[in-house]
Amino acid sequence: ANYMTKLVRGQLGIGSEQGKRYSWGYPACPDLDDHRLVWSLMPEISEKLGLNLTESFQIVPEQSTAAIFAHHPDAKYFAVGSLDRSEQILGS
């Protein structure tokens, strides 16, 4: 994820601190089941990249990551809802 973020920033010609990466399962995108929407909108994720989802919406192969990268200079991290990380893990 860090490699891709650095690559995207380089291609966009923005500084190393500009922009933020939001991944499912973290406070800004807490619901892993939203991976299902991403997969339905982008079928090539499975077809070309060989990434799939488990019944609990984890990405396979393990260590794979899906994220949204916002390049706006005012992008900030934020939390949606009131679940903390331990509640998210226990709920999956």
mmCIF file as gemmi writes it, N, C-alpha and C atoms, coordinates in Angstrom:
data_model
loop_
_atom_site.group_PDB
_atom_site.id
_atom_site.type_symbol
_atom_site.label_atom_id
_atom_site.label_alt_id
_atom_site.label_comp_id
_atom_site.label_asym_id
_atom_site.label_entity_id
_atom_site.label_seq_id
_atom_site.pdbx_PDB_ins_code
_atom_site.Cartn_x
_atom_site.Cartn_y
_atom_site.Cartn_z
_atom_site.occupancy
_atom_site.B_iso_or_equiv
_atom_site.pdbx_formal_charge
_atom_site.auth_seq_id
_atom_site.auth_asym_id
_atom_site.pdbx_PDB_model_num
ATOM 1 N N . ALA Axp A 1 ? 0.826 -1.189 0 1 0 ? 1 A 1
ATOM 2 C CA . ALA Axp A 1 ? 0 0 0 1 0 ? 1 A 1
ATOM 3 C C . ALA Axp A 1 ? 0.873 1.256 0 1 0 ? 1 A 1
ATOM 4 N N . ASN Axp A 2 ? 1.93 1.243 0.809 1 0 ? 2 A 1
ATOM 5 C CA . ASN Axp A 2 ? 2.816 2.409 0.843 1 0 ? 2 A 1
ATOM 6 C C . ASN Axp A 2 ? 3.52 2.607 -0.491 1 0 ? 2 A 1
ATOM 7 N N . TYR Axp A 3 ? 3.932 1.514 -1.12 1 0 ? 3 A 1
ATOM 8 C CA . TYR Axp A 3 ? 4.591 1.606 -2.425 1 0 ? 3 A 1
ATOM 9 C C . TYR Axp A 3 ? 3.655 2.244 -3.443 1 0 ? 3 A 1
ATOM 10 N N . MET Axp A 4 ? 2.398 1.775 -3.496 1 0 ? 4 A 1
ATOM 11 C CA . MET Axp A 4 ? 1.444 2.314 -4.466 1 0 ? 4 A 1
ATOM 12 C C . MET Axp A 4 ? 1.127 3.777 -4.181 1 0 ? 4 A 1
ATOM 13 N N . THR Axp A 5 ? 1.028 4.135 -2.912 1 0 ? 5 A 1
ATOM 14 C CA . THR Axp A 5 ? 0.77 5.531 -2.558 1 0 ? 5 A 1
ATOM 15 C C . THR Axp A 5 ? 1.914 6.41 -3.037 1 0 ? 5 A 1
ATOM 16 N N . LYS Axp A 6 ? 3.141 5.953 -2.829 1 0 ? 6 A 1
ATOM 17 C CA . LYS Axp A 6 ? 4.31 6.709 -3.291 1 0 ? 6 A 1
ATOM 18 C C . LYS Axp A 6 ? 4.312 6.81 -4.816 1 0 ? 6 A 1
ATOM 19 N N . LEU Axp A 7 ? 3.981 5.717 -5.497 1 0 ? 7 A 1
ATOM 20 C CA . LEU Axp A 7 ? 3.924 5.709 -6.954 1 0 ? 7 A 1
ATOM 21 C C . LEU Axp A 7 ? 2.87 6.69 -7.469 1 0 ? 7 A 1
ATOM 22 N N . VAL Axp A 8 ? 1.683 6.667 -6.88 1 0 ? 8 A 1
ATOM 23 C CA . VAL Axp A 8 ? 0.605 7.575 -7.298 1 0 ? 8 A 1
ATOM 24 C C . VAL Axp A 8 ? 1.013 9.025 -7.07 1 0 ? 8 A 1
ATOM 25 N N . ARG Axp A 9 ? 1.576 9.315 -5.913 1 0 ? 9 A 1
ATOM 26 C CA . ARG Axp A 9 ? 2.015 10.687 -5.644 1 0 ? 9 A 1
ATOM 27 C C . ARG Axp A 9 ? 3.056 11.135 -6.668 1 0 ? 9 A 1
ATOM 28 N N . GLY Axp A 10 ? 3.972 10.255 -7.01 1 0 ? 10 A 1
ATOM 29 C CA . GLY Axp A 10 ? 4.984 10.592 -8.008 1 0 ? 10 A 1
ATOM 30 C C . GLY Axp A 10 ? 4.368 10.86 -9.367 1 0 ? 10 A 1
ATOM 31 N N . GLN Axp A 11 ? 3.413 10.021 -9.783 1 0 ? 11 A 1
ATOM 32 C CA . GLN Axp A 11 ? 2.759 10.212 -11.079 1 0 ? 11 A 1
ATOM 33 C C . GLN Axp A 11 ? 1.921 11.485 -11.113 1 0 ? 11 A 1
ATOM 34 N N . LEU Axp A 12 ? 1.355 11.858 -9.976 1 0 ? 12 A 1
ATOM 35 C CA . LEU Axp A 12 ? 0.557 13.083 -9.911 1 0 ? 12 A 1
ATOM 36 C C . LEU Axp A 12 ? 1.418 14.321 -9.683 1 0 ? 12 A 1
ATOM 37 N N . GLY Axp A 13 ? 2.683 14.106 -9.355 1 0 ? 13 A 1
ATOM 38 C CA . GLY Axp A 13 ? 3.583 15.227 -9.104 1 0 ? 13 A 1
ATOM 39 C C . GLY Axp A 13 ? 3.233 15.989 -7.833 1 0 ? 13 A 1
ATOM 40 N N . ILE Axp A 14 ? 2.78 15.273 -6.815 1 0 ? 14 A 1
ATOM 41 C CA . ILE Axp A 14 ? 2.432 15.925 -5.553 1 0 ? 14 A 1
ATOM 42 C C . ILE Axp A 14 ? 3.416 15.499 -4.473 1 0 ? 14 A 1
ATOM 43 N N . GLY Axp A 15 ? 3.473 16.276 -3.415 1 0 ? 15 A 1
ATOM 44 C CA . GLY Axp A 15 ? 4.412 16.019 -2.331 1 0 ? 15 A 1
ATOM 45 C C . GLY Axp A 15 ? 4.104 14.761 -1.538 1 0 ? 15 A 1
ATOM 46 N N . SER Axp A 16 ? 5.081 14.33 -0.773 1 0 ? 16 A 1
ATOM 47 C CA . SER Axp A 16 ? 4.963 13.076 -0.027 1 0 ? 16 A 1
ATOM 48 C C . SER Axp A 16 ? 3.962 13.148 1.126 1 0 ? 16 A 1
ATOM 49 N N . GLU Axp A 17 ? 3.529 14.331 1.488 1 0 ? 17 A 1
ATOM 50 C CA . GLU Axp A 17 ? 2.55 14.479 2.573 1 0 ? 17 A 1
ATOM 51 C C . GLU Axp A 17 ? 1.156 14.808 2.049 1 0 ? 17 A 1
ATOM 52 N N . GLN Axp A 18 ? 1.046 15.122 0.763 1 0 ? 18 A 1
ATOM 53 C CA . GLN Axp A 18 ? -0.261 15.498 0.21 1 0 ? 18 A 1
ATOM 54 C C . GLN Axp A 18 ? -1.097 14.263 -0.096 1 0 ? 18 A 1
ATOM 55 N N . GLY Axp A 19 ? -2.369 14.349 0.199 1 0 ? 19 A 1
ATOM 56 C CA . GLY Axp A 19 ? -3.277 13.25 -0.089 1 0 ? 19 A 1
ATOM 57 C C . GLY Axp A 19 ? -3.324 12.239 1.043 1 0 ? 19 A 1
ATOM 58 N N . LYS Axp A 20 ? -4.39 11.475 1.035 1 0 ? 20 A 1
ATOM 59 C CA . LYS Axp A 20 ? -4.579 10.435 2.049 1 0 ? 20 A 1
ATOM 60 C C . LYS Axp A 20 ? -5.11 9.171 1.387 1 0 ? 20 A 1
ATOM 61 N N . ARG Axp A 21 ? -4.804 8.031 1.997 1 0 ? 21 A 1
ATOM 62 C CA . ARG Axp A 21 ? -5.266 6.724 1.516 1 0 ? 21 A 1
ATOM 63 C C . ARG Axp A 21 ? -6.266 6.176 2.531 1 0 ? 21 A 1
ATOM 64 N N . TYR Axp A 22 ? -7.446 5.813 2.038 1 0 ? 22 A 1
ATOM 65 C CA . TYR Axp A 22 ? -8.509 5.287 2.894 1 0 ? 22 A 1
ATOM 66 C C . TYR Axp A 22 ? -8.77 3.838 2.506 1 0 ? 22 A 1
ATOM 67 N N . SER Axp A 23 ? -8.653 2.942 3.462 1 0 ? 23 A 1
ATOM 68 C CA . SER Axp A 23 ? -8.863 1.514 3.206 1 0 ? 23 A 1
ATOM 69 C C . SER Axp A 23 ? -10.018 0.993 4.046 1 0 ? 23 A 1
ATOM 70 N N . TRP Axp A 24 ? -10.725 0.016 3.495 1 0 ? 24 A 1
ATOM 71 C CA . TRP Axp A 24 ? -11.837 -0.596 4.208 1 0 ? 24 A 1
ATOM 72 C C . TRP Axp A 24 ? -11.328 -1.338 5.431 1 0 ? 24 A 1
ATOM 73 N N . GLY Axp A 25 ? -12.14 -1.271 6.495 1 0 ? 25 A 1
ATOM 74 C CA . GLY Axp A 25 ? -11.762 -1.884 7.759 1 0 ? 25 A 1
ATOM 75 C C . GLY Axp A 25 ? -11.094 -0.899 8.702 1 0 ? 25 A 1
ATOM 76 N N . TYR Axp A 26 ? -10.897 0.335 8.245 1 0 ? 26 A 1
ATOM 77 C CA . TYR Axp A 26 ? -10.323 1.393 9.069 1 0 ? 26 A 1
ATOM 78 C C . TYR Axp A 26 ? -11.381 2.466 9.283 1 0 ? 26 A 1
ATOM 79 N N . PRO Axp A 27 ? -11.15 3.422 10.202 1 0 ? 27 A 1
ATOM 80 C CA . PRO Axp A 27 ? -12.211 4.341 10.613 1 0 ? 27 A 1
ATOM 81 C C . PRO Axp A 27 ? -12.968 5.087 9.505 1 0 ? 27 A 1
ATOM 82 N N . ALA Axp A 28 ? -12.32 5.49 8.435 1 0 ? 28 A 1
ATOM 83 C CA . ALA Axp A 28 ? -13.031 6.227 7.384 1 0 ? 28 A 1
ATOM 84 C C . ALA Axp A 28 ? -13.923 5.327 6.539 1 0 ? 28 A 1
ATOM 85 N N . CYS Axp A 29 ? -13.6 4.059 6.452 1 0 ? 29 A 1
ATOM 86 C CA . CYS Axp A 29 ? -14.372 3.071 5.67 1 0 ? 29 A 1
ATOM 87 C C . CYS Axp A 29 ? -14.488 1.801 6.513 1 0 ? 29 A 1
ATOM 88 N N . PRO Axp A 30 ? -15.244 1.831 7.601 1 0 ? 30 A 1
ATOM 89 C CA . PRO Axp A 30 ? -15.201 0.725 8.557 1 0 ? 30 A 1
ATOM 90 C C . PRO Axp A 30 ? -15.811 -0.592 8.09 1 0 ? 30 A 1
ATOM 91 N N . ASP Axp A 31 ? -16.697 -0.56 7.13 1 0 ? 31 A 1
ATOM 92 C CA . ASP Axp A 31 ? -17.426 -1.773 6.758 1 0 ? 31 A 1
ATOM 93 C C . ASP Axp A 31 ? -16.737 -2.554 5.646 1 0 ? 31 A 1
ATOM 94 N N . LEU Axp A 32 ? -16.181 -3.701 6 1 0 ? 32 A 1
ATOM 95 C CA . LEU Axp A 32 ? -15.517 -4.542 5.002 1 0 ? 32 A 1
ATOM 96 C C . LEU Axp A 32 ? -16.481 -5.028 3.931 1 0 ? 32 A 1
ATOM 97 N N . ASP Axp A 33 ? -17.767 -5.134 4.257 1 0 ? 33 A 1
ATOM 98 C CA . ASP Axp A 33 ? -18.711 -5.608 3.244 1 0 ? 33 A 1
ATOM 99 C C . ASP Axp A 33 ? -18.85 -4.628 2.085 1 0 ? 33 A 1
ATOM 100 N N . ASP Axp A 34 ? -18.333 -3.404 2.23 1 0 ? 34 A 1
ATOM 101 C CA . ASP Axp A 34 ? -18.308 -2.467 1.101 1 0 ? 34 A 1
ATOM 102 C C . ASP Axp A 34 ? -17.342 -2.923 0.009 1 0 ? 34 A 1
ATOM 103 N N . HIS Axp A 35 ? -16.427 -3.845 0.341 1 0 ? 35 A 1
ATOM 104 C CA . HIS Axp A 35 ? -15.572 -4.436 -0.703 1 0 ? 35 A 1
ATOM 105 C C . HIS Axp A 35 ? -16.433 -5.033 -1.808 1 0 ? 35 A 1
ATOM 106 N N . ARG Axp A 36 ? -17.578 -5.592 -1.428 1 0 ? 36 A 1
ATOM 107 C CA . ARG Axp A 36 ? -18.482 -6.222 -2.397 1 0 ? 36 A 1
ATOM 108 C C . ARG Axp A 36 ? -18.891 -5.223 -3.48 1 0 ? 36 A 1
ATOM 109 N N . LEU Axp A 37 ? -19.181 -3.978 -3.099 1 0 ? 37 A 1
ATOM 110 C CA . LEU Axp A 37 ? -19.55 -2.949 -4.071 1 0 ? 37 A 1
ATOM 111 C C . LEU Axp A 37 ? -18.391 -2.665 -5.02 1 0 ? 37 A 1
ATOM 112 N N . VAL Axp A 38 ? -17.195 -2.535 -4.476 1 0 ? 38 A 1
ATOM 113 C CA . VAL Axp A 38 ? -16.014 -2.277 -5.313 1 0 ? 38 A 1
ATOM 114 C C . VAL Axp A 38 ? -15.833 -3.404 -6.324 1 0 ? 38 A 1
ATOM 115 N N . TRP Axp A 39 ? -15.943 -4.655 -5.868 1 0 ? 39 A 1
ATOM 116 C CA . TRP Axp A 39 ? -15.782 -5.803 -6.768 1 0 ? 39 A 1
ATOM 117 C C . TRP Axp A 39 ? -16.868 -5.81 -7.844 1 0 ? 39 A 1
ATOM 118 N N . SER Axp A 40 ? -18.101 -5.403 -7.5 1 0 ? 40 A 1
ATOM 119 C CA . SER Axp A 40 ? -19.178 -5.407 -8.496 1 0 ? 40 A 1
ATOM 120 C C . SER Axp A 40 ? -18.978 -4.31 -9.535 1 0 ? 40 A 1
ATOM 121 N N . LEU Axp A 41 ? -18.38 -3.195 -9.141 1 0 ? 41 A 1
ATOM 122 C CA . LEU Axp A 41 ? -18.136 -2.09 -10.072 1 0 ? 41 A 1
ATOM 123 C C . LEU Axp A 41 ? -16.9 -2.319 -10.936 1 0 ? 41 A 1
ATOM 124 N N . MET Axp A 42 ? -15.987 -3.148 -10.459 1 0 ? 42 A 1
ATOM 125 C CA . MET Axp A 42 ? -14.722 -3.378 -11.154 1 0 ? 42 A 1
ATOM 126 C C . MET Axp A 42 ? -14.441 -4.874 -11.259 1 0 ? 42 A 1
ATOM 127 N N . PRO Axp A 43 ? -15.132 -5.591 -12.152 1 0 ? 43 A 1
ATOM 128 C CA . PRO Axp A 43 ? -14.95 -7.044 -12.243 1 0 ? 43 A 1
ATOM 129 C C . PRO Axp A 43 ? -13.525 -7.464 -12.602 1 0 ? 43 A 1
ATOM 130 N N . GLU Axp A 44 ? -12.764 -6.563 -13.195 1 0 ? 44 A 1
ATOM 131 C CA . GLU Axp A 44 ? -11.384 -6.912 -13.553 1 0 ? 44 A 1
ATOM 132 C C . GLU Axp A 44 ? -10.512 -7.158 -12.325 1 0 ? 44 A 1
ATOM 133 N N . ILE Axp A 45 ? -10.96 -6.751 -11.152 1 0 ? 45 A 1
ATOM 134 C CA . ILE Axp A 45 ? -10.201 -7.038 -9.931 1 0 ? 45 A 1
ATOM 135 C C . ILE Axp A 45 ? -9.989 -8.543 -9.806 1 0 ? 45 A 1
ATOM 136 N N . SER Axp A 46 ? -11.049 -9.3 -10.037 1 0 ? 46 A 1
ATOM 137 C CA . SER Axp A 46 ? -10.929 -10.76 -9.976 1 0 ? 46 A 1
ATOM 138 C C . SER Axp A 46 ? -10.341 -11.316 -11.255 1 0 ? 46 A 1
ATOM 139 N N . GLU Axp A 47 ? -10.855 -10.841 -12.392 1 0 ? 47 A 1
ATOM 140 C CA . GLU Axp A 47 ? -10.467 -11.404 -13.687 1 0 ? 47 A 1
ATOM 141 C C . GLU Axp A 47 ? -8.993 -11.192 -14.013 1 0 ? 47 A 1
ATOM 142 N N . LYS Axp A 48 ? -8.504 -9.967 -13.866 1 0 ? 48 A 1
ATOM 143 C CA . LYS Axp A 48 ? -7.129 -9.655 -14.275 1 0 ? 48 A 1
ATOM 144 C C . LYS Axp A 48 ? -6.119 -9.734 -13.136 1 0 ? 48 A 1
ATOM 145 N N . LEU Axp A 49 ? -6.548 -9.381 -11.932 1 0 ? 49 A 1
ATOM 146 C CA . LEU Axp A 49 ? -5.612 -9.352 -10.808 1 0 ? 49 A 1
ATOM 147 C C . LEU Axp A 49 ? -5.668 -10.603 -9.944 1 0 ? 49 A 1
ATOM 148 N N . GLY Axp A 50 ? -6.718 -11.392 -10.103 1 0 ? 50 A 1
ATOM 149 C CA . GLY Axp A 50 ? -6.836 -12.62 -9.324 1 0 ? 50 A 1
ATOM 150 C C . GLY Axp A 50 ? -7.144 -12.402 -7.854 1 0 ? 50 A 1
ATOM 151 N N . LEU Axp A 51 ? -7.749 -11.257 -7.533 1 0 ? 51 A 1
ATOM 152 C CA . LEU Axp A 51 ? -8.128 -10.979 -6.151 1 0 ? 51 A 1
ATOM 153 C C . LEU Axp A 51 ? -9.583 -11.366 -5.944 1 0 ? 51 A 1
ATOM 154 N N . ASN Axp A 52 ? -9.87 -11.996 -4.827 1 0 ? 52 A 1
ATOM 155 C CA . ASN Axp A 52 ? -11.229 -12.426 -4.512 1 0 ? 52 A 1
ATOM 156 C C . ASN Axp A 52 ? -11.557 -12.059 -3.079 1 0 ? 52 A 1
ATOM 157 N N . LEU Axp A 53 ? -12.833 -12.227 -2.721 1 0 ? 53 A 1
ATOM 158 C CA . LEU Axp A 53 ? -13.291 -11.928 -1.368 1 0 ? 53 A 1
ATOM 159 C C . LEU Axp A 53 ? -13.737 -13.203 -0.666 1 0 ? 53 A 1
ATOM 160 N N . THR Axp A 54 ? -13.453 -13.275 0.621 1 0 ? 54 A 1
ATOM 161 C CA . THR Axp A 54 ? -13.957 -14.374 1.436 1 0 ? 54 A 1
ATOM 162 C C . THR Axp A 54 ? -15.4 -14.054 1.837 1 0 ? 54 A 1
ATOM 163 N N . GLU Axp A 55 ? -16.04 -14.984 2.539 1 0 ? 55 A 1
ATOM 164 C CA . GLU Axp A 55 ? -17.405 -14.751 3.023 1 0 ? 55 A 1
ATOM 165 C C . GLU Axp A 55 ? -17.483 -13.578 3.994 1 0 ? 55 A 1
ATOM 166 N N . SER Axp A 56 ? -16.373 -13.267 4.659 1 0 ? 56 A 1
ATOM 167 C CA . SER Axp A 56 ? -16.34 -12.126 5.581 1 0 ? 56 A 1
ATOM 168 C C . SER Axp A 56 ? -15.741 -10.885 4.92 1 0 ? 56 A 1
ATOM 169 N N . PHE Axp A 57 ? -15.633 -10.909 3.578 1 0 ? 57 A 1
ATOM 170 C CA . PHE Axp A 57 ? -15.2 -9.776 2.757 1 0 ? 57 A 1
ATOM 171 C C . PHE Axp A 57 ? -13.731 -9.403 2.932 1 0 ? 57 A 1
ATOM 172 N N . GLN Axp A 58 ? -12.924 -10.342 3.395 1 0 ? 58 A 1
ATOM 173 C CA . GLN Axp A 58 ? -11.475 -10.151 3.414 1 0 ? 58 A 1
ATOM 174 C C . GLN Axp A 58 ? -10.959 -10.414 2 1 0 ? 58 A 1
ATOM 175 N N . ILE Axp A 59 ? -9.883 -9.731 1.618 1 0 ? 59 A 1
ATOM 176 C CA . ILE Axp A 59 ? -9.319 -9.911 0.283 1 0 ? 59 A 1
ATOM 177 C C . ILE Axp A 59 ? -8.347 -11.084 0.295 1 0 ? 59 A 1
ATOM 178 N N . VAL Axp A 60 ? -8.438 -11.912 -0.748 1 0 ? 60 A 1
ATOM 179 C CA . VAL Axp A 60 ? -7.538 -13.041 -0.954 1 0 ? 60 A 1
ATOM 180 C C . VAL Axp A 60 ? -6.833 -12.799 -2.281 1 0 ? 60 A 1
ATOM 181 N N . PRO Axp A 61 ? -5.51 -12.939 -2.39 1 0 ? 61 A 1
ATOM 182 C CA . PRO Axp A 61 ? -4.617 -13.49 -1.381 1 0 ? 61 A 1
ATOM 183 C C . PRO Axp A 61 ? -4.4 -12.531 -0.2 1 0 ? 61 A 1
ATOM 184 N N . GLU Axp A 62 ? -4.028 -13.157 0.916 1 0 ? 62 A 1
ATOM 185 C CA . GLU Axp A 62 ? -3.744 -12.418 2.139 1 0 ? 62 A 1
ATOM 186 C C . GLU Axp A 62 ? -2.695 -11.35 1.862 1 0 ? 62 A 1
ATOM 187 N N . GLN Axp A 63 ? -2.735 -10.27 2.598 1 0 ? 63 A 1
ATOM 188 C CA . GLN Axp A 63 ? -1.845 -9.115 2.476 1 0 ? 63 A 1
ATOM 189 C C . GLN Axp A 63 ? -2.211 -8.201 1.31 1 0 ? 63 A 1
ATOM 190 N N . SER Axp A 64 ? -3.294 -8.506 0.583 1 0 ? 64 A 1
ATOM 191 C CA . SER Axp A 64 ? -3.765 -7.618 -0.484 1 0 ? 64 A 1
ATOM 192 C C . SER Axp A 64 ? -4.568 -6.486 0.148 1 0 ? 64 A 1
ATOM 193 N N . THR Axp A 65 ? -4.559 -5.333 -0.51 1 0 ? 65 A 1
ATOM 194 C CA . THR Axp A 65 ? -5.234 -4.156 0.025 1 0 ? 65 A 1
ATOM 195 C C . THR Axp A 65 ? -6.008 -3.444 -1.067 1 0 ? 65 A 1
ATOM 196 N N . ALA Axp A 66 ? -7.184 -2.959 -0.719 1 0 ? 66 A 1
ATOM 197 C CA . ALA Axp A 66 ? -7.955 -2.073 -1.596 1 0 ? 66 A 1
ATOM 198 C C . ALA Axp A 66 ? -8.046 -0.733 -0.883 1 0 ? 66 A 1
ATOM 199 N N . ALA Axp A 67 ? -7.959 0.349 -1.639 1 0 ? 67 A 1
ATOM 200 C CA . ALA Axp A 67 ? -7.988 1.67 -1.009 1 0 ? 67 A 1
ATOM 201 C C . ALA Axp A 67 ? -8.485 2.719 -1.988 1 0 ? 67 A 1
ATOM 202 N N . ILE Axp A 68 ? -8.896 3.821 -1.418 1 0 ? 68 A 1
ATOM 203 C CA . ILE Axp A 68 ? -9.233 5.027 -2.174 1 0 ? 68 A 1
ATOM 204 C C . ILE Axp A 68 ? -8.129 6.022 -1.852 1 0 ? 68 A 1
ATOM 205 N N . PHE Axp A 69 ? -7.576 6.654 -2.885 1 0 ? 69 A 1
ATOM 206 C CA . PHE Axp A 69 ? -6.552 7.673 -2.652 1 0 ? 69 A 1
ATOM 207 C C . PHE Axp A 69 ? -7.125 9.022 -3.048 1 0 ? 69 A 1
ATOM 208 N N . ALA Axp A 70 ? -7.175 9.948 -2.094 1 0 ? 70 A 1
ATOM 209 C CA . ALA Axp A 70 ? -7.633 11.319 -2.349 1 0 ? 70 A 1
ATOM 210 C C . ALA Axp A 70 ? -6.401 12.205 -2.411 1 0 ? 70 A 1
ATOM 211 N N . HIS Axp A 71 ? -6.194 12.858 -3.545 1 0 ? 71 A 1
ATOM 212 C CA . HIS Axp A 71 ? -4.971 13.644 -3.722 1 0 ? 71 A 1
ATOM 213 C C . HIS Axp A 71 ? -5.125 15.111 -3.324 1 0 ? 71 A 1
ATOM 214 N N . HIS Axp A 72 ? -6.297 15.518 -2.9 1 0 ? 72 A 1
ATOM 215 C CA . HIS Axp A 72 ? -6.532 16.921 -2.554 1 0 ? 72 A 1
ATOM 216 C C . HIS Axp A 72 ? -5.619 17.345 -1.4 1 0 ? 72 A 1
ATOM 217 N N . PRO Axp A 73 ? -5.055 18.56 -1.477 1 0 ? 73 A 1
ATOM 218 C CA . PRO Axp A 73 ? -4.132 18.997 -0.422 1 0 ? 73 A 1
ATOM 219 C C . PRO Axp A 73 ? -4.781 19.111 0.962 1 0 ? 73 A 1
ATOM 220 N N . ASP Axp A 74 ? -6.1 19.254 1.018 1 0 ? 74 A 1
ATOM 221 C CA . ASP Axp A 74 ? -6.779 19.357 2.311 1 0 ? 74 A 1
ATOM 222 C C . ASP Axp A 74 ? -7.357 18.026 2.791 1 0 ? 74 A 1
ATOM 223 N N . ALA Axp A 75 ? -7.049 16.928 2.106 1 0 ? 75 A 1
ATOM 224 C CA . ALA Axp A 75 ? -7.568 15.615 2.527 1 0 ? 75 A 1
ATOM 225 C C . ALA Axp A 75 ? -7.081 15.31 3.942 1 0 ? 75 A 1
ATOM 226 N N . LYS Axp A 76 ? -7.996 14.775 4.744 1 0 ? 76 A 1
ATOM 227 C CA . LYS Axp A 76 ? -7.67 14.447 6.132 1 0 ? 76 A 1
ATOM 228 C C . LYS Axp A 76 ? -8.252 13.08 6.47 1 0 ? 76 A 1
ATOM 229 N N . TYR Axp A 77 ? -7.672 12.438 7.472 1 0 ? 77 A 1
ATOM 230 C CA . TYR Axp A 77 ? -8.242 11.196 7.976 1 0 ? 77 A 1
ATOM 231 C C . TYR Axp A 77 ? -9.44 11.539 8.851 1 0 ? 77 A 1
ATOM 232 N N . PHE Axp A 78 ? -10.433 10.684 8.837 1 0 ? 78 A 1
ATOM 233 C CA . PHE Axp A 78 ? -11.641 10.897 9.619 1 0 ? 78 A 1
ATOM 234 C C . PHE Axp A 78 ? -12.244 9.542 9.957 1 0 ? 78 A 1
ATOM 235 N N . ALA Axp A 79 ? -13.189 9.536 10.864 1 0 ? 79 A 1
ATOM 236 C CA . ALA Axp A 79 ? -13.855 8.295 11.26 1 0 ? 79 A 1
ATOM 237 C C . ALA Axp A 79 ? -15.343 8.394 10.953 1 0 ? 79 A 1
ATOM 238 N N . VAL Axp A 80 ? -15.912 7.284 10.534 1 0 ? 80 A 1
ATOM 239 C CA . VAL Axp A 80 ? -17.343 7.179 10.279 1 0 ? 80 A 1
ATOM 240 C C . VAL Axp A 80 ? -17.923 6.286 11.364 1 0 ? 80 A 1
ATOM 241 N N . GLY Axp A 81 ? -18.985 6.712 11.995 1 0 ? 81 A 1
ATOM 242 C CA . GLY Axp A 81 ? -19.608 5.88 13.02 1 0 ? 81 A 1
ATOM 243 C C . GLY Axp A 81 ? -18.827 5.901 14.313 1 0 ? 81 A 1
ATOM 244 N N . SER Axp A 82 ? -19.204 4.998 15.195 1 0 ? 82 A 1
ATOM 245 C CA . SER Axp A 82 ? -18.596 5.005 16.519 1 0 ? 82 A 1
ATOM 246 C C . SER Axp A 82 ? -17.856 3.715 16.864 1 0 ? 82 A 1
ATOM 247 N N . LEU Axp A 83 ? -17.708 2.796 15.915 1 0 ? 83 A 1
ATOM 248 C CA . LEU Axp A 83 ? -16.994 1.551 16.193 1 0 ? 83 A 1
ATOM 249 C C . LEU Axp A 83 ? -15.5 1.799 16.297 1 0 ? 83 A 1
ATOM 250 N N . ASP Axp A 84 ? -14.88 1.237 17.325 1 0 ? 84 A 1
ATOM 251 C CA . ASP Axp A 84 ? -13.424 1.288 17.367 1 0 ? 84 A 1
ATOM 252 C C . ASP Axp A 84 ? -12.872 0.045 16.671 1 0 ? 84 A 1
ATOM 253 N N . ARG Axp A 85 ? -11.588 -0.014 16.466 1 0 ? 85 A 1
ATOM 254 C CA . ARG Axp A 85 ? -10.959 -1.093 15.691 1 0 ? 85 A 1
ATOM 255 C C . ARG Axp A 85 ? -11.265 -2.47 16.291 1 0 ? 85 A 1
ATOM 256 N N . SER Axp A 86 ? -11.231 -2.61 17.6 1 0 ? 86 A 1
ATOM 257 C CA . SER Axp A 86 ? -11.496 -3.92 18.203 1 0 ? 86 A 1
ATOM 258 C C . SER Axp A 86 ? -12.931 -4.361 17.936 1 0 ? 86 A 1
ATOM 259 N N . GLU Axp A 87 ? -13.884 -3.425 17.937 1 0 ? 87 A 1
ATOM 260 C CA . GLU Axp A 87 ? -15.273 -3.774 17.634 1 0 ? 87 A 1
ATOM 261 C C . GLU Axp A 87 ? -15.42 -4.21 16.177 1 0 ? 87 A 1
ATOM 262 N N . GLN Axp A 88 ? -14.669 -3.559 15.274 1 0 ? 88 A 1
ATOM 263 C CA . GLN Axp A 88 ? -14.71 -3.942 13.863 1 0 ? 88 A 1
ATOM 264 C C . GLN Axp A 88 ? -14.187 -5.36 13.689 1 0 ? 88 A 1
ATOM 265 N N . ILE Axp A 89 ? -13.092 -5.676 14.348 1 0 ? 89 A 1
ATOM 266 C CA . ILE Axp A 89 ? -12.483 -7.002 14.217 1 0 ? 89 A 1
ATOM 267 C C . ILE Axp A 89 ? -13.413 -8.068 14.794 1 0 ? 89 A 1
ATOM 268 N N . LEU Axp A 90 ? -13.973 -7.806 15.952 1 0 ? 90 A 1
ATOM 269 C CA . LEU Axp A 90 ? -14.863 -8.772 16.591 1 0 ? 90 A 1
ATOM 270 C C . LEU Axp A 90 ? -16.151 -8.963 15.802 1 0 ? 90 A 1
ATOM 271 N N . GLY Axp A 91 ? -16.571 -7.935 15.08 1 0 ? 91 A 1
ATOM 272 C CA . GLY Axp A 91 ? -17.805 -8.028 14.317 1 0 ? 91 A 1
ATOM 273 C C . GLY Axp A 91 ? -17.659 -8.735 12.994 1 0 ? 91 A 1
ATOM 274 N N . SER Axp A 92 ? -16.438 -8.977 12.543 1 0 ? 92 A 1
ATOM 275 C CA . SER Axp A 92 ? -16.254 -9.624 11.231 1 0 ? 92 A 1
ATOM 276 C C . SER Axp A 92 ? -16.201 -11.123 11.324 1 0 ? 92 A 1
